[in-house]
Amino acid sequence: MSELLLDNPASENAGQEPDYRDHYALKKVTDGVGAIRGAIDMLPVYRNGLDYFLPTDKKQARQFYQQIEKELAALSSTIGEMRLPLLELDQARLATMAGALSTQLKSFESMTPDYSKLTGVLKQFADGCDFDDPAVNAKVIARMMNHVKMGYYPTCLENLGHIMRGIAFPPGVTTNLLDPCCGCGTALKKLAVGNNCYTFGVELDRDRAEEAQEKLHRVGFGSFFHSRISRERFHVVFLNPPYLSIMTKGGGRSRDEKRFLIESLPYLMPGGLLIYIVPYYRLTSDICRILCDNFSDLSVHRFTDAEFRNYSQVAVMGLKKAKADGAEQARVLAELACRPDAIPLVTQLAEGRYPLPPMPQKVELFKGEIFNQYELARQLRDSRSFETLFAKSKLDTGEKRPLLPLSIGQVGLIGGSGLINGLIDCDFPHIIKGRVVKQRRTEQSEERKADGTLISTEIRETVSNKMIFNLLTPNGFRSLN
């Protein structure tokens, strides 16, 4: 379930009206505009410096030339990265312009005498993206709110059915499925029904987590990031995360769709399947790099038309591999994300494309952040702790015989501690009571000269314990010292 929170409950601003100017896409575009305006100011300065030193100081001129090349490369990258945030804000025209500008800057000739045409185009683009203008900003916010609403979005079950067709579940093997933000558990349950699966979910909202317990085998309450779960034990990680940026406790910004992806990776077994559902415009270059570094046979399919128009979601699927450099594949994936019409429909996903590992795994550890009495009850049912405890009680009350005869000292310790007090039911029944009494003994020694004269007298007093057993028998009372 994709839970869309515009402010973080852990932040200082929790409960206040969210500031949409801090929305990830707006912030990304605003930062890009600032970088463009800085380049507009500096590029002519660097070009004038190049002209000034070129006739007299080739070394200094070369430094200005290198600075221009560096500025142009950074500007191309910055404008290219603005395409997806602009698409998220429904600014398709500006996104297309950003793609064209980014490409043109890569081939721009640094020795062009006049930069005014370049800076004019850059200024026109920056002005179009300047959403600090209240009139423009209001329109952008209105468009954004058509897509972003408080609450959470359950995964469309129709599209989930198409995704299921692409999975080959191993016959005779119980597979483990994990949903790090499972909501009420409906999506994961549908994925598991009829496929011999054991389902695990984690949910932040308590009401939805309690509902999920009726549908899933195990549910952890609280934050996924503070849960304790066995690693590399899951055949499938189904991830439909929140995708808005939030304020962290330290005051920084965090993108949950990225954090959930990174934090989920260790729980997926080698060869396990990731199903990652996000809006296409959140397949930014950093997300694409994470996916391509860690997964093979990656595919991207957009949801069916009506669902895609509403939420722009795509399903990214891939099999976990040993981490490797996926820079080139990430570039291709990022380019595809900028052309949503080129992304194939989920209905085109090949049947059985993704076979799950045919290896059963036991999830030894699964604990949510918050105490969950239902999960505790389940753990106690499976635990042998009570059985062991009761076994010890039987040992204490049953007949016990020492492996070797007790020594006199051991008999004294047992008798003095009272462990054998009471009725001894045997051939000659009797009642025994052991007790310890202290005895004092005084000894005196003298030292004399050869003629018998007394030199000194030494008196020593010693204290010792004496064990006494009192016996009451049918024939009377006896005391054993």
N, C-alpha and C positions, 0 to 999 in steps of 0.2 A: 504494500500500500504506500502511495506517495503522500506523505504528510507535509503540507505546505505551511510552514511557520514563518511569518514575516518578522518576528522578533524572538529572541532566544529567552526562555524563562529564566535562564541562569544569569542573564545580563542585567545591568543596572536599569535598563529601560523596560524591563518586563512589565507587561500589563498596560503600557502606554500606547498611544496611537502610533503605528509604525511609520517611519519616515521613508517614503518611497524613493526619495532621492538617493538613498543608500542601497537601493535594489542593485543586485549584481550587474545587470545589463546596463543600467543607467550609469553606474559608477565606472564600468569599463569604457563606455563611450566618452564620458566626461574626461577621464584620464587621457584617452586617446586624443581628444580635442586639445587638451593642454600641451601634449607633446607636439602636435602639428603646429600650433601657434608658436611654440618655441623654435621649431625648425624654420618657419617662415621668417622669423627675425634673424636667425643665425646663418642660414645658407647664403644670403647676399654678402654678409660680412666675410665669410670664409672665401667666397668667390673674389671679392675685392682684394683680400689679402694675397690670394694666389696671383692676381694680375700685378699687384704692387711688387712682389718679390721675384717674379719670374725672370725679369731681365737681369737682375743683379745678384740674387741669392737663390740658386737652384735648390739647395737643401731646405731652406725655409719655405720655399714655394711648394716643395714636395710634401711638407708637413700639412700645409693648408689643403692640398689636394687629397691627402689621406683622410683628413678630417671631414671633407665633403663626402667622400665615398662612405665613410662610417655613418655619417648622418643620414645619407640616402638609404643605406641598408636598414638602419634602425627604423626609419620612417616607413619603409615598405612593409616591414614586419608588423609595426604598430597598426597601420591602416588595415593590413590583412586580417589581423586579430579582431578588428572591429566589426567584421562582417556578421559573425554569429550573434553578438549582442544586438546589432541593428535588426537582424531578422527576428530576434526574440521580441523586440519592441515594435514589430510590424512595419519596419522601415525598409521594405524590399528595394525601393529605388536607391536609397543611400547604400544599402548593402552591395548592390550591383556596382555602384560607383566605386565603393571601397575596393572591390575585387579588381576592377580595371586599373585604378590608381596604383594599387600595390604591384601589379604586373608591370605597368609603365615605368615606375620608379626603378625597377631592377635593371632596366635597359637605358635609363636616362644618362646622357653623356655629360660627365662632370665638367668638361671644357666648354660647354655651351656658354657663349659670351653673356647672354642676358637671361637672368633667372626670373624675370618678372612674369612671364607666362606661366611658369611652374608655380610660383608662389600665388598667382591669381587663382589657379585651379584649386590649390590646397586651401586657400582662404574660402573659396566658395563651398568646398566640401565641409570645412570646419564650421562655417556659419550654419550650414544645414543640419549639422549634428549638435549644435549648441542648444541643449535643452534647458539651459539656465534661464532662457527667455520664458517668463511666466505663461505667456499665451501658448507657445510651442510645448512647453513642459506639461501643461494641463492636458493637451491632446494626447501626448505620449502616455501619460499616466492612465488616461481613460482607456486607451488601447490595451495597455498592459493589464489592467484590471479585468478585461474580458477573459484573460487566460489565467490569472492568478486570483484565487479566492481563498478565504480562510477555510480551514478544515482539512480533509484528506480525500484523495481520489483513489477508489478501489480500482485495481487492474480490470480492464474490460474482459469479461469472461469469454466473449466471442473470439477476441484476438488471442486470448490465452489458449483456446482450443486449437488454433492454427499453430501456435508455438509447440504445443504438446505433440502435434503430428511429426515434428522434426526431431523428436527425442526417441532413441531406441533404448528402452529399459531392458537390462539383462534378465533373462528368464531364470527363475529359481533363486534370485539374489534379492535380499531386502536392501533397498537403497535409502540413504539418509538425505533428506531435503532440509535446507536451512533458509529461512526468510528473516533477515536482520531487522526488518520493519514490517511485521506481518499484519498489522491492523487487526481486523476481526477474524483473520485466518481463512477467508473464503478462497482466495486465489491459490494458496498453497494446498488447501484441501482438494480443490479441483484438479490440480496437477498430480496429486497422489492417488486419487480414487482409481482403483482397478489396476494399479501399477506396482503393488507390493512395496509400498514406501513407508518410511517412518519419518514423521514430520516434526520439525523443531522451529519455533518462531520466537522472536523477541519483539516486544511492543512497549512503547513509552507510555501510551495512554492506558490507564488502569481499566477503564470500562471496556475498551476494545480488547485488552489483554484477557480479561475474564471471559468475554464472549469467545475469544480464540481458543480458550481451553476446552470448550465444548466441541471443537472441530479438529484440533491438532493433538498430537501425542504429548508434546512437551512445550511449555510456553514460559519464557523468562520475562519477568516484569522489570520495567525501567529502561535505562539507556543501554543500547547495544554496546556502546564504547566502554562501559564499565561492567559488562557481563564477563563471566569466566566459562570458556567453552573449549573442548578438546580440539586440537588443531589437526588439519588434514584428515578429517573423518567424514566429510560430506561429499556425496556424489554430485549434488546440485546445490548451487547458491542462487536463489531467486531474489533479485534485488531491484525493487522499485522504490528508490529513495526520495527523500525531499530534495528539491533542487533549487532552493533559494539560498542566497548567502545570508549568514547570520553573524551577530556579534558574539565573539568568544569571551570567556571570563577575563582574559588579559586585555580586552579592548580591540583585538585584531578581528579580521574577517575570515570566515571559513565557509567553503562551499561544501554543503553536506553530500551532494551527489559524488563529489570527489573523495571525501573522507570515508564515506560508506564503502566505496569501491576499494580503497587502499586497505581499510581495516578488515574487509571480508576475505581478502586473498588468502591469508594463512589457514583459513578453515576449510578451504576446498582442496580435496585430494588431487595428486597428480593425475591428469587425464579427466578430472571432473569438469562439469559443465557450468559456466556462468551464463545466467539469463539476466541481462542488465537493461532495464527499461527507463529511458529518460527522454525528454524532448530533444529533437535532433540538434537544436541550436546549443545544447550543452555538451556536444561532442567537440569540445575545444581541443587545441593542440596538446595540452597537458594530459587531458583525459585519454585522448587517442594514443599517446605515448605509453601510458600505463597499460592500456589494453593490448597494444601490439608487442610490448616487452614481455608480457606474461601469458598470452594466449595464442594458440594456433587455430587455424581454420575459422578465423573471425568472419562473421556475416552480420549485415545490418538490414533489417526489414522494417518498413514503416507500417503503422497500424492502418486498418481499413479507412476508407475516405472520410466517413462521418466522424469517426473517433480522431483521426489525424487532424481534421479541420479544427476540432475543439481543443485538443491538448498537444498536438504536434509530436506525439510519442513514437519512438522507434524501439525495437528490440535488438540489442546487440548480443550475439551468442558466440561462444568460443570455448575451447578446451584448454585447461591449464597446462602450461609447459614450464620447463626450467627457464628462468629469466634470461633473456638475450636481448641484444640491441635490435629494436624494431623501429628505428627512426624513419626508414624509407616507407615502411607499411603505414606508419602513423601519419606521414605526410599525405599519402593517398586517401586514407580514411578521413582526415580532416578536410580535404578537398571535396570528398563526397558529401560530407555534412553540410557544406555550403550550397549544395544543389539538391534540395529535398525531393524535387520531382524525379531525380535520377535514382533515388533509393527504391528498390523493389518492394512490392507489397508483401506483407507477412503471409498472404495466401500462396505466395510463390515459394515458400520455404519447402525444400525437398523432404519427403517423408523419410524418417529414420536417419537423417544426416548426421546427427550427433549421438553416437553410441556411448552409454555410460560404462565406467569401469566395472567389470564383473567380479569385484572383490568386496565381500561383506566387511563392514567395519563397525566396531562398537564405540559409541560415544560415551566415554567414561565420565566426562565432566560437562555439566550444563547447568549453570547457575546465573540467574538474572541479577541485576543490580539491587533490586528491592526484594525483601523477604516475601516469599510466596508460600502460604500455608498449604496450598494444593500440591505444589512441587515438593515441599517438605514431606507431606504425607506419602507421596509416591516413592520418595527416596527411602523413607522408613520401611515401607512395605518390602522394598527390594534389599534392605540392609539386613545383615546377620547379627547386628549389634545386640538386639534383644534376645535372640537365640543364644548368643554367647553369654549374656548376662544370666539368663535362667540356667544355663548349663553350669555356671559357677555356683549358683545357689544349690543345685542338686549335689554338686561335689561337696559343698560344705555340710549338707545334712546327711549324706550317705556314709556308709561304713568305710573307714580308711585304715589301712594297715601300713606301718612304716616298712621300707625296704629292708632296713637293718634294725636290730634291737636297740632301744634307746639307751643312751649312757645315763649314769646316775645324775650328771649335771643337767641333761635334757629333761629327765623326770622332774628334777627340782624346779626348773624353769616353768614347765607346764603346770605343775601343782601350785607353785606360788602365784601364777597368773590367774588362777581360778578356772582354767579351761576344762578341768575334769571334775569340778565340784558338782554335786548333785547325786541323783540315783544312778547306781550302776546295776543294770538289769542283767544278771548272769546266773550261773548255777547256784551261787550263794549271794543273793541280792543284798546290797548294803548302800548306805549313804556315806559319801566321802566329802570332807572339807579340808582343803589344804590351806596352810597359813605359814608365814615366815615371821620368826621372832629374832630379835637381835640379842646376842650374848656378848658380855664384856669379860675379859680375862686380864688379870694384872700379874705381871712377872717382875721379880726383883733380883738383880744381880749385884755382887760386891767385888771390889778390887782391893786386894791386900798386899802388903809387903811380905818379904820372905819370913819376917819374924812374926807375921800375923797381924800387924797393925793395919787398921782399916784406912784405905786411901779414899775410896769413893763408893757411892751406891747409885745404881741406875734402875729406875722403875719404868717399865714399858706396859702400856695398856693397849690391848687389841680388841677390835669389835668385829664380830663375825655373824653371818646369817645362819639360822638354824631352821630347817624345814620340818614342819610337824604336820602329819596327816591324822585327822580325827575321823574315826570310823564308827558308824552306828549300824550294828548288825542285829539280827534276830536274837543273838545270844548276849547282847549287851554292848557297852561302849568300850572302844579301844583307842589308844593314842600311839601312833608310830612316830618316833623321833629319827 
